[in-house]
Amino acid sequence: MTTPAPAHATPPRTDPQPRIRRVLLLGNPNVGKSTLFGRLAGARVHTSNFPGTTQSAQRTRVAGIDLTDLPGIYRLSSPPEDQQSEAAVCRAALAGRIETDNANDDHAPADATIIVLDAANLARNLRLVAETLRIGLPTVLVLNRIDQADRRCIRIDTDALAERTGCAVVSTNGLTGEGVDKILPAVNAAHTPPAPVHDVTIREWVDATIAECVKAGNSQADAEQLTDRLDDVFLHPVLGSIVFIASMTFLFWIIFKLAAYPMDWIDASFGVLADTASGLLPAGAIRDLLIDGVIGGVGATVIFLPQICLMFFLITLLEHSGYLPRAALLVDRLLRPFGLPGQAFVPLLSSHACAIPGIIACRGIPDRRERLATILVAPFMSCTARIPVYVLLTSILFADRPALAALAFTGCYVLGAVTALFTALIFRSTFLRGPSRSMALELPAYRRPSIRLALIATRDRGWLFLRKAGTVILAMVVALWWLGAYPHADPNPEAQTLREQAALVEPPHAQELLDRADLAERRHATANTFMGMAGRAAQPVFAPLGYDWQLTVGVLSSFAAREVFVSTMAVVTAAGEEDAAETETGLQRIATATRDDGTTPIFTAPTSWSLLVFYVLAMQCLPTLAVTARESGGWRWALLQLGYMTTLAYAGGLIAYTIAAVFTGANP
């Protein structure tokens, strides 16, 4: 509700061309600020239930207003150990020295502020209100999550709150959009409020405001008791850890079980598409490019879209429910002995989606040594780009056994996280030595997650994956197809000899010799292409890990981006197995592809285990290295990251291959 303008308010502008007003969106962490920003901007902003998600300002222009979403803070005057970096960004924005994600944004002081408050926990938010009002800018207070306040029988007298603060008060529900349309009109009508807290302490003012404006019913105490009982389980060192591990394992099991059906449909659809193209186009380079390069390469990547979407959907539900902040505290207890601060949880968790935003989120870590340690180990967290590789290899190792495949899949995440911790411990004990800080985290209330927002986040992530498959991956697989098709080799003498022998024997034996001749011809042609020559040149380096030249090509190509490994293998195996390509789907062809002898599988059990460990630990993402160089202050840190991660991946792959060879009876 909007209150009348105070007598000393600034008169409205009468300029014929009023300048765009600069409005800052402030609020505590986890009050739904970024969700409201997305509603106002018409954009979809991925939010999380823990502080640190917004590390730098996000700006948009809407309805003549330049709106900036700032990092969540508890107070503007934060001490060094409490949200220093986020508070510094907010203070700079208020002064016109704003740091945004767009380097081209111009700077100017703010004209007004919008402060987002949690209606179900108003007392926690009012300190920031008091500090902001002292600055003297026109301000609008947004009471968000009014549905939760209603469920707890919390009644807020908005008229009294507006009277006491001198600000317009708008009640909203960010999840449903209720009341959001009233925010910008209130901003346009806002005037500079009086400064009621100049002559009293903030604590006396907050307590008096709560006493005057808020009435809580009995169900508030009941809700708090239920929250406490749930937290007794979820935050328990033993029970909470068991719940967390079981939840993650069950999540991955669901992903494997449910996603299998749409994956089969996608795989079969690309197979039909390839057969159709084969029947419509005449034999030649264009048909080979389309079938083996475009359809085969992109199809081998797009097939993993259901698993990626399902994973993001389930994780978003966990975020919105309020459970993940509890997991954050469990992880904080784990991080401190390894020299990492509690603030490292958000970057490390974000890195499971992509290491790039995770590394950028390290800006919220005040201490430089702790920040560098987190940046250097963040890529060990298994990102979504690794999912296609994990799925392919675990499916080969545990065909038709989804429970074991889910355990192996979870093990990949655990191995990456454990390696990150011990690597951080080594770094923090040597060249990045220093004390670690504990994390102060205010836990949000448990609430029903929004299916709608989870579906929107899933759609956005899936579309991002498809865009990458349709651009970057498509370009790479086309280039790989060309490298695997040219130059054309001279006829193979061995194949010619076999054909001559076939002409001298009876038909059953003749056909066997002709088949061997065709296989020898294809192997010879593939081996003498640019791709084959590169793979054979580098293969001795990877031979101890059990990789033949075809796998070596896949590994080398994925140093640019991990997700192209599966597409590369689809192209490589298609080049060498033309007959199989006509009868098998893409994944089947990759899984059953053979080496140069025509009988030994490329993906033996020891080799598959070696590859799985290698991809968990390896740094295979050039954009991540570039971001590391930028955020750490130099390429020496990025090169260090590339060097030690590659060394660990090679050593880990060698150990995995040797152990698996012993247990399977293979010859290492």
Secondary structure, DSSP 8 states (H G I E B T S, - for coil): ------TT-------SS---EEEEEEE-TTSSHHHHHHHHHT------SSTTS--SBEEEEETTEEEEE----S-TT--TTTTHHHHHHHHHHHTT---BS-TT------SEEEEEEEGGGHHHHHHHHHHHHTTT--EEEEEE-HHHHHHTTEEE-HHHHHHHHTSEEEE-BTTTTBTGGGHHHHHHT------TTSSS-HHHHHHHHHHHHEEE-HHHHHHHHHHHHHHHHHTSTTHHHHHHHHHHHHHHHHHHHHHHHHHHHHHHHHHHHHHHHHHHS-SSHHHHIIIIIIIHHHHHHHTTHHHHHHHHHHHHHHHHHTHHHHHHHHHHHHHGGGT--GGGHHHHHHTTT-HHHHHHGGGG--SHHHHHHHHHHGGGS--GGGHHHHHHHHHHHTTT-HHHHHHHHHHHHHHHHHHHHHHHHHHHHTTT------------------HHHHHHHHHHHHHHHHHHHHTHHHHHHHHHHHHHH-S-----HHHHHHHHHHTTS-HHHHHHHHHHHHHHHHHHHHHTSHHHHHHHHHHHHHGGGT--HHHHHHHHHTTTBTTHHHHHHHHHHHHH-HHHHHHS-HHHHHHH-B-TTSSSBSS-HHHHHHHHHHHHH---BHHHHHHHHHHHTSHHHHHHHHHHHHHHHHHHHHHHHHHHHHHHT---
